[in-house]
Amino acid sequence: MLTFDAYVNEGGNRCPFCESDASVHMGDSGFDWGIAWSTSVCHQCDAEWTEEYEMARVTYNDGTENL
């Protein structure tokens, strides 16, 4: 099983349970109040998980940052 840090450092491209990099399928995603999420499933080991993301910064279309 991958640790959280190892999973993040590898870009979330492997199953955190069986470490397969060929069988991960992203499912539904959504966002609400500054938090986004995405579900994933591994077809190698049938594990399911949800990744959660929080807003880190705001960048204007001209490339400048506000926050």
Contacts in CASP RR format, 6 or more apart in sequence:
PFRMAT RR
TARGET T0000
AUTHOR 0000-0000-0000
METHOD contacts of the structure
MODEL  1
MLTFDAYVNEGGNRCPFCESDASVHMGDSGFDWGIAWSTSVCHQCDAEWT
EEYEMARVTYNDGTENL
1 16 0 8 1.000
1 17 0 8 1.000
1 19 0 8 1.000
2 10 0 8 1.000
2 14 0 8 1.000
2 16 0 8 1.000
2 17 0 8 1.000
2 19 0 8 1.000
4 16 0 8 1.000
7 14 0 8 1.000
7 16 0 8 1.000
12 51 0 8 1.000
13 21 0 8 1.000
13 24 0 8 1.000
14 20 0 8 1.000
14 21 0 8 1.000
14 24 0 8 1.000
15 21 0 8 1.000
15 23 0 8 1.000
15 24 0 8 1.000
15 42 0 8 1.000
15 44 0 8 1.000
15 45 0 8 1.000
15 47 0 8 1.000
16 47 0 8 1.000
16 49 0 8 1.000
17 42 0 8 1.000
17 45 0 8 1.000
17 47 0 8 1.000
17 49 0 8 1.000
18 42 0 8 1.000
18 44 0 8 1.000
18 45 0 8 1.000
18 47 0 8 1.000
20 42 0 8 1.000
20 44 0 8 1.000
20 45 0 8 1.000
22 44 0 8 1.000
23 42 0 8 1.000
23 43 0 8 1.000
23 44 0 8 1.000
23 45 0 8 1.000
24 40 0 8 1.000
24 41 0 8 1.000
24 42 0 8 1.000
24 43 0 8 1.000
25 40 0 8 1.000
25 41 0 8 1.000
25 42 0 8 1.000
25 43 0 8 1.000
26 38 0 8 1.000
26 39 0 8 1.000
26 40 0 8 1.000
27 38 0 8 1.000
27 39 0 8 1.000
27 40 0 8 1.000
27 41 0 8 1.000
28 38 0 8 1.000
28 39 0 8 1.000
29 36 0 8 1.000
29 37 0 8 1.000
29 38 0 8 1.000
29 39 0 8 1.000
30 36 0 8 1.000
30 37 0 8 1.000
30 38 0 8 1.000
31 37 0 8 1.000
34 54 0 8 1.000
34 55 0 8 1.000
35 52 0 8 1.000
35 53 0 8 1.000
35 54 0 8 1.000
35 55 0 8 1.000
36 52 0 8 1.000
36 53 0 8 1.000
37 50 0 8 1.000
37 51 0 8 1.000
37 52 0 8 1.000
37 53 0 8 1.000
38 50 0 8 1.000
38 51 0 8 1.000
38 53 0 8 1.000
39 48 0 8 1.000
39 49 0 8 1.000
39 50 0 8 1.000
39 51 0 8 1.000
40 48 0 8 1.000
40 49 0 8 1.000
40 50 0 8 1.000
40 51 0 8 1.000
41 47 0 8 1.000
41 48 0 8 1.000
42 48 0 8 1.000
57 65 0 8 1.000
57 66 0 8 1.000
57 67 0 8 1.000
58 65 0 8 1.000
58 66 0 8 1.000
58 67 0 8 1.000
59 65 0 8 1.000
59 66 0 8 1.000
60 66 0 8 1.000
END
